[in-house]
Amino acid sequence: MIFLDTDIISYYFNANIKIKEKLLEAIDNNNIICATVINIYEILKGLRWKNNKSKEKQFKFFLEDVIVFSIDDGVIEIASDIYSNLRKKGKTIGDADILIAAIVIKNNGKLVTNNTSHYEDIELLNLINWI
C-alpha cells in the first residue's frame, strides 16, 4: 500500500507532472493508493480557508479512488511509541506527522512524502520521495 502524504496530494492538485506520472505508475503496478484522515483534514482545511470550492470538489472526487485509514487503538499505541522514542533521542515532530506515520506503520504501508526530514527518525517507517 502506498500512502500519500499531504504535500504529495497538494503537488498532485497543483498539477505537478512528476507526481501525476509516479501516481499513474504506482496504480499500473497494482499498488493500492491510500491516505489518512489526518491528510484529508490538512487538505480540506486549506481548501476551505481559501474558499476554493472547485478544488474541494476535485479533491472529494479524487478521494473516491483512495482508501482512507482512520485512527484506532492500535494506531494510538504505535504513535505513543513513536513520540516516546523520538523524545528519548531529543527529537520532536508534530503530532499530525506522528499519527500519519503510525497509521502507515500499522497498515504495513509506504509513505510517499517530500517531507522526509519530518519522518526520517521514525523506526519501521518506509519512506518514498517521488520529488
Rosetta constraint file for C-alpha pairs under 8 A:
AtomPair CA 1 CA 31 HARMONIC 5.77 0.50
AtomPair CA 1 CA 32 HARMONIC 4.83 0.50
AtomPair CA 1 CA 33 HARMONIC 6.18 0.50
AtomPair CA 1 CA 34 HARMONIC 6.76 0.50
AtomPair CA 1 CA 108 HARMONIC 7.30 0.50
AtomPair CA 1 CA 109 HARMONIC 4.74 0.50
AtomPair CA 1 CA 110 HARMONIC 6.28 0.50
AtomPair CA 2 CA 31 HARMONIC 6.46 0.50
AtomPair CA 2 CA 32 HARMONIC 6.01 0.50
AtomPair CA 2 CA 33 HARMONIC 5.07 0.50
AtomPair CA 2 CA 34 HARMONIC 5.79 0.50
AtomPair CA 2 CA 109 HARMONIC 5.80 0.50
AtomPair CA 2 CA 110 HARMONIC 5.07 0.50
AtomPair CA 2 CA 111 HARMONIC 6.14 0.50
AtomPair CA 2 CA 112 HARMONIC 6.85 0.50
AtomPair CA 3 CA 33 HARMONIC 6.08 0.50
AtomPair CA 3 CA 34 HARMONIC 4.48 0.50
AtomPair CA 3 CA 35 HARMONIC 5.02 0.50
AtomPair CA 3 CA 36 HARMONIC 7.60 0.50
AtomPair CA 3 CA 104 HARMONIC 6.87 0.50
AtomPair CA 3 CA 109 HARMONIC 6.53 0.50
AtomPair CA 3 CA 110 HARMONIC 5.89 0.50
AtomPair CA 3 CA 111 HARMONIC 4.80 0.50
AtomPair CA 3 CA 112 HARMONIC 6.00 0.50
AtomPair CA 4 CA 8 HARMONIC 5.95 0.50
AtomPair CA 4 CA 9 HARMONIC 6.36 0.50
AtomPair CA 4 CA 33 HARMONIC 7.34 0.50
AtomPair CA 4 CA 34 HARMONIC 6.24 0.50
AtomPair CA 4 CA 35 HARMONIC 5.38 0.50
AtomPair CA 4 CA 111 HARMONIC 6.09 0.50
AtomPair CA 4 CA 112 HARMONIC 5.10 0.50
AtomPair CA 4 CA 113 HARMONIC 6.78 0.50
AtomPair CA 5 CA 9 HARMONIC 6.47 0.50
AtomPair CA 5 CA 35 HARMONIC 6.94 0.50
AtomPair CA 5 CA 39 HARMONIC 6.39 0.50
AtomPair CA 5 CA 111 HARMONIC 6.60 0.50
AtomPair CA 5 CA 112 HARMONIC 5.87 0.50
AtomPair CA 5 CA 113 HARMONIC 5.28 0.50
AtomPair CA 6 CA 10 HARMONIC 6.20 0.50
AtomPair CA 6 CA 39 HARMONIC 5.04 0.50
AtomPair CA 6 CA 40 HARMONIC 7.73 0.50
AtomPair CA 6 CA 42 HARMONIC 6.83 0.50
AtomPair CA 6 CA 43 HARMONIC 6.68 0.50
AtomPair CA 6 CA 113 HARMONIC 7.75 0.50
AtomPair CA 7 CA 11 HARMONIC 6.17 0.50
AtomPair CA 7 CA 113 HARMONIC 6.54 0.50
AtomPair CA 7 CA 114 HARMONIC 6.82 0.50
AtomPair CA 7 CA 115 HARMONIC 7.53 0.50
AtomPair CA 8 CA 12 HARMONIC 6.17 0.50
AtomPair CA 8 CA 19 HARMONIC 7.19 0.50
AtomPair CA 8 CA 112 HARMONIC 7.04 0.50
AtomPair CA 8 CA 113 HARMONIC 5.93 0.50
AtomPair CA 8 CA 114 HARMONIC 7.03 0.50
AtomPair CA 9 CA 13 HARMONIC 6.36 0.50
AtomPair CA 9 CA 43 HARMONIC 7.96 0.50
AtomPair CA 10 CA 14 HARMONIC 6.13 0.50
AtomPair CA 10 CA 43 HARMONIC 7.39 0.50
AtomPair CA 11 CA 15 HARMONIC 6.44 0.50
AtomPair CA 11 CA 16 HARMONIC 5.33 0.50
AtomPair CA 11 CA 19 HARMONIC 6.78 0.50
AtomPair CA 12 CA 16 HARMONIC 5.46 0.50
AtomPair CA 12 CA 17 HARMONIC 7.79 0.50
AtomPair CA 12 CA 19 HARMONIC 5.86 0.50
AtomPair CA 12 CA 20 HARMONIC 6.04 0.50
AtomPair CA 13 CA 55 HARMONIC 7.78 0.50
AtomPair CA 13 CA 59 HARMONIC 7.93 0.50
AtomPair CA 15 CA 20 HARMONIC 7.40 0.50
AtomPair CA 16 CA 20 HARMONIC 6.35 0.50
AtomPair CA 17 CA 21 HARMONIC 6.11 0.50
AtomPair CA 18 CA 22 HARMONIC 6.12 0.50
AtomPair CA 18 CA 130 HARMONIC 7.49 0.50
AtomPair CA 18 CA 131 HARMONIC 7.22 0.50
AtomPair CA 19 CA 23 HARMONIC 5.98 0.50
AtomPair CA 19 CA 130 HARMONIC 6.57 0.50
AtomPair CA 19 CA 131 HARMONIC 7.32 0.50
AtomPair CA 20 CA 24 HARMONIC 6.21 0.50
AtomPair CA 21 CA 25 HARMONIC 6.11 0.50
AtomPair CA 22 CA 26 HARMONIC 6.09 0.50
AtomPair CA 22 CA 130 HARMONIC 6.89 0.50
AtomPair CA 23 CA 27 HARMONIC 6.25 0.50
AtomPair CA 24 CA 28 HARMONIC 6.05 0.50
AtomPair CA 25 CA 29 HARMONIC 6.18 0.50
AtomPair CA 26 CA 30 HARMONIC 6.57 0.50
AtomPair CA 26 CA 31 HARMONIC 5.41 0.50
AtomPair CA 27 CA 31 HARMONIC 5.28 0.50
AtomPair CA 27 CA 32 HARMONIC 6.98 0.50
AtomPair CA 27 CA 33 HARMONIC 7.37 0.50
AtomPair CA 32 CA 66 HARMONIC 7.87 0.50
AtomPair CA 32 CA 67 HARMONIC 7.75 0.50
AtomPair CA 33 CA 65 HARMONIC 7.73 0.50
AtomPair CA 33 CA 66 HARMONIC 5.45 0.50
AtomPair CA 33 CA 67 HARMONIC 6.45 0.50
AtomPair CA 34 CA 66 HARMONIC 5.14 0.50
AtomPair CA 34 CA 67 HARMONIC 4.61 0.50
AtomPair CA 34 CA 68 HARMONIC 5.69 0.50
AtomPair CA 34 CA 69 HARMONIC 7.35 0.50
AtomPair CA 35 CA 39 HARMONIC 6.36 0.50
AtomPair CA 35 CA 40 HARMONIC 7.38 0.50
AtomPair CA 35 CA 66 HARMONIC 6.80 0.50
AtomPair CA 35 CA 67 HARMONIC 6.35 0.50
AtomPair CA 35 CA 68 HARMONIC 4.90 0.50
AtomPair CA 35 CA 69 HARMONIC 6.34 0.50
AtomPair CA 36 CA 40 HARMONIC 6.49 0.50
AtomPair CA 36 CA 68 HARMONIC 5.12 0.50
AtomPair CA 36 CA 69 HARMONIC 4.72 0.50
AtomPair CA 36 CA 70 HARMONIC 6.05 0.50
AtomPair CA 36 CA 100 HARMONIC 6.45 0.50
AtomPair CA 36 CA 103 HARMONIC 7.16 0.50
AtomPair CA 37 CA 41 HARMONIC 6.15 0.50
AtomPair CA 37 CA 68 HARMONIC 6.29 0.50
AtomPair CA 37 CA 69 HARMONIC 6.13 0.50
AtomPair CA 37 CA 70 HARMONIC 5.43 0.50
AtomPair CA 37 CA 71 HARMONIC 7.64 0.50
AtomPair CA 38 CA 42 HARMONIC 6.21 0.50
AtomPair CA 38 CA 96 HARMONIC 6.50 0.50
AtomPair CA 38 CA 99 HARMONIC 7.56 0.50
AtomPair CA 38 CA 100 HARMONIC 6.57 0.50
AtomPair CA 39 CA 43 HARMONIC 6.21 0.50
AtomPair CA 39 CA 100 HARMONIC 7.68 0.50
AtomPair CA 40 CA 44 HARMONIC 5.93 0.50
AtomPair CA 41 CA 45 HARMONIC 5.90 0.50
AtomPair CA 42 CA 46 HARMONIC 6.48 0.50
AtomPair CA 43 CA 47 HARMONIC 6.31 0.50
AtomPair CA 44 CA 48 HARMONIC 6.06 0.50
AtomPair CA 44 CA 56 HARMONIC 7.02 0.50
AtomPair CA 45 CA 49 HARMONIC 5.99 0.50
AtomPair CA 46 CA 50 HARMONIC 6.19 0.50
AtomPair CA 47 CA 51 HARMONIC 5.88 0.50
AtomPair CA 47 CA 52 HARMONIC 5.26 0.50
AtomPair CA 47 CA 53 HARMONIC 7.34 0.50
AtomPair CA 47 CA 55 HARMONIC 7.07 0.50
AtomPair CA 47 CA 56 HARMONIC 6.12 0.50
AtomPair CA 48 CA 52 HARMONIC 6.21 0.50
AtomPair CA 48 CA 53 HARMONIC 7.44 0.50
AtomPair CA 48 CA 56 HARMONIC 7.65 0.50
AtomPair CA 52 CA 56 HARMONIC 6.18 0.50
AtomPair CA 53 CA 57 HARMONIC 6.10 0.50
AtomPair CA 54 CA 58 HARMONIC 6.40 0.50
AtomPair CA 55 CA 59 HARMONIC 5.90 0.50
AtomPair CA 56 CA 60 HARMONIC 6.19 0.50
AtomPair CA 57 CA 61 HARMONIC 6.27 0.50
AtomPair CA 58 CA 62 HARMONIC 6.12 0.50
AtomPair CA 59 CA 63 HARMONIC 6.27 0.50
AtomPair CA 60 CA 64 HARMONIC 6.78 0.50
AtomPair CA 61 CA 65 HARMONIC 7.79 0.50
AtomPair CA 62 CA 66 HARMONIC 7.02 0.50
AtomPair CA 63 CA 67 HARMONIC 7.50 0.50
AtomPair CA 63 CA 68 HARMONIC 7.90 0.50
AtomPair CA 69 CA 103 HARMONIC 7.09 0.50
AtomPair CA 70 CA 103 HARMONIC 7.41 0.50
AtomPair CA 71 CA 75 HARMONIC 5.72 0.50
AtomPair CA 71 CA 76 HARMONIC 7.06 0.50
AtomPair CA 71 CA 99 HARMONIC 7.74 0.50
AtomPair CA 71 CA 103 HARMONIC 6.90 0.50
AtomPair CA 72 CA 76 HARMONIC 6.37 0.50
AtomPair CA 73 CA 77 HARMONIC 6.30 0.50
AtomPair CA 74 CA 78 HARMONIC 6.35 0.50
AtomPair CA 74 CA 106 HARMONIC 7.15 0.50
AtomPair CA 75 CA 79 HARMONIC 5.93 0.50
AtomPair CA 75 CA 99 HARMONIC 7.20 0.50
AtomPair CA 75 CA 102 HARMONIC 5.39 0.50
AtomPair CA 75 CA 103 HARMONIC 5.59 0.50
AtomPair CA 75 CA 106 HARMONIC 6.37 0.50
AtomPair CA 76 CA 80 HARMONIC 6.01 0.50
AtomPair CA 76 CA 99 HARMONIC 7.60 0.50
AtomPair CA 76 CA 102 HARMONIC 7.51 0.50
AtomPair CA 77 CA 81 HARMONIC 6.41 0.50
AtomPair CA 78 CA 82 HARMONIC 6.20 0.50
AtomPair CA 78 CA 102 HARMONIC 5.43 0.50
AtomPair CA 78 CA 105 HARMONIC 7.96 0.50
AtomPair CA 78 CA 106 HARMONIC 7.41 0.50
AtomPair CA 79 CA 83 HARMONIC 6.17 0.50
AtomPair CA 79 CA 98 HARMONIC 5.78 0.50
AtomPair CA 79 CA 99 HARMONIC 5.69 0.50
AtomPair CA 79 CA 101 HARMONIC 7.56 0.50
AtomPair CA 79 CA 102 HARMONIC 5.09 0.50
AtomPair CA 80 CA 84 HARMONIC 6.13 0.50
AtomPair CA 81 CA 85 HARMONIC 5.97 0.50
AtomPair CA 82 CA 86 HARMONIC 6.10 0.50
AtomPair CA 82 CA 98 HARMONIC 6.77 0.50
AtomPair CA 82 CA 102 HARMONIC 7.61 0.50
AtomPair CA 82 CA 122 HARMONIC 6.53 0.50
AtomPair CA 82 CA 123 HARMONIC 7.79 0.50
AtomPair CA 83 CA 87 HARMONIC 6.11 0.50
AtomPair CA 83 CA 92 HARMONIC 7.48 0.50
AtomPair CA 83 CA 98 HARMONIC 6.98 0.50
AtomPair CA 84 CA 88 HARMONIC 6.19 0.50
AtomPair CA 85 CA 89 HARMONIC 6.53 0.50
AtomPair CA 86 CA 90 HARMONIC 6.33 0.50
AtomPair CA 86 CA 91 HARMONIC 5.01 0.50
AtomPair CA 86 CA 92 HARMONIC 6.07 0.50
AtomPair CA 86 CA 121 HARMONIC 7.25 0.50
AtomPair CA 86 CA 122 HARMONIC 7.40 0.50
AtomPair CA 87 CA 91 HARMONIC 5.24 0.50
AtomPair CA 87 CA 92 HARMONIC 6.12 0.50
AtomPair CA 93 CA 97 HARMONIC 6.78 0.50
AtomPair CA 93 CA 98 HARMONIC 7.04 0.50
AtomPair CA 93 CA 118 HARMONIC 6.42 0.50
AtomPair CA 94 CA 98 HARMONIC 6.43 0.50
AtomPair CA 95 CA 99 HARMONIC 6.11 0.50
AtomPair CA 96 CA 100 HARMONIC 6.16 0.50
AtomPair CA 97 CA 101 HARMONIC 6.07 0.50
AtomPair CA 97 CA 118 HARMONIC 7.24 0.50
AtomPair CA 97 CA 119 HARMONIC 7.40 0.50
AtomPair CA 98 CA 102 HARMONIC 6.13 0.50
AtomPair CA 99 CA 103 HARMONIC 6.20 0.50
AtomPair CA 100 CA 104 HARMONIC 6.32 0.50
AtomPair CA 101 CA 105 HARMONIC 6.10 0.50
AtomPair CA 101 CA 111 HARMONIC 7.68 0.50
AtomPair CA 101 CA 119 HARMONIC 7.50 0.50
AtomPair CA 101 CA 122 HARMONIC 7.85 0.50
AtomPair CA 101 CA 125 HARMONIC 6.73 0.50
AtomPair CA 102 CA 106 HARMONIC 5.98 0.50
AtomPair CA 103 CA 107 HARMONIC 6.27 0.50
AtomPair CA 104 CA 108 HARMONIC 6.13 0.50
AtomPair CA 104 CA 109 HARMONIC 5.03 0.50
AtomPair CA 104 CA 110 HARMONIC 6.55 0.50
AtomPair CA 104 CA 111 HARMONIC 6.66 0.50
AtomPair CA 104 CA 125 HARMONIC 7.36 0.50
AtomPair CA 105 CA 109 HARMONIC 6.14 0.50
AtomPair CA 105 CA 110 HARMONIC 7.92 0.50
AtomPair CA 105 CA 124 HARMONIC 6.67 0.50
AtomPair CA 105 CA 125 HARMONIC 5.85 0.50
AtomPair CA 105 CA 126 HARMONIC 7.95 0.50
AtomPair CA 109 CA 126 HARMONIC 7.18 0.50
AtomPair CA 110 CA 125 HARMONIC 7.15 0.50
AtomPair CA 110 CA 126 HARMONIC 4.87 0.50
AtomPair CA 110 CA 127 HARMONIC 5.75 0.50
AtomPair CA 110 CA 128 HARMONIC 6.85 0.50
AtomPair CA 111 CA 125 HARMONIC 7.56 0.50
AtomPair CA 111 CA 126 HARMONIC 6.17 0.50
AtomPair CA 111 CA 127 HARMONIC 4.95 0.50
AtomPair CA 111 CA 128 HARMONIC 5.99 0.50
AtomPair CA 112 CA 127 HARMONIC 6.01 0.50
AtomPair CA 112 CA 128 HARMONIC 4.64 0.50
AtomPair CA 112 CA 129 HARMONIC 5.58 0.50
AtomPair CA 112 CA 130 HARMONIC 6.82 0.50
AtomPair CA 113 CA 127 HARMONIC 7.13 0.50
AtomPair CA 113 CA 128 HARMONIC 6.30 0.50
AtomPair CA 113 CA 129 HARMONIC 5.26 0.50
AtomPair CA 113 CA 130 HARMONIC 7.15 0.50
AtomPair CA 114 CA 129 HARMONIC 5.32 0.50
AtomPair CA 114 CA 130 HARMONIC 7.05 0.50
AtomPair CA 114 CA 131 HARMONIC 6.18 0.50
AtomPair CA 115 CA 119 HARMONIC 7.21 0.50
AtomPair CA 116 CA 120 HARMONIC 5.64 0.50
AtomPair CA 116 CA 127 HARMONIC 7.18 0.50
AtomPair CA 116 CA 129 HARMONIC 7.27 0.50
AtomPair CA 117 CA 121 HARMONIC 7.96 0.50
AtomPair CA 119 CA 125 HARMONIC 7.81 0.50
AtomPair CA 119 CA 127 HARMONIC 7.93 0.50
AtomPair CA 120 CA 127 HARMONIC 7.83 0.50
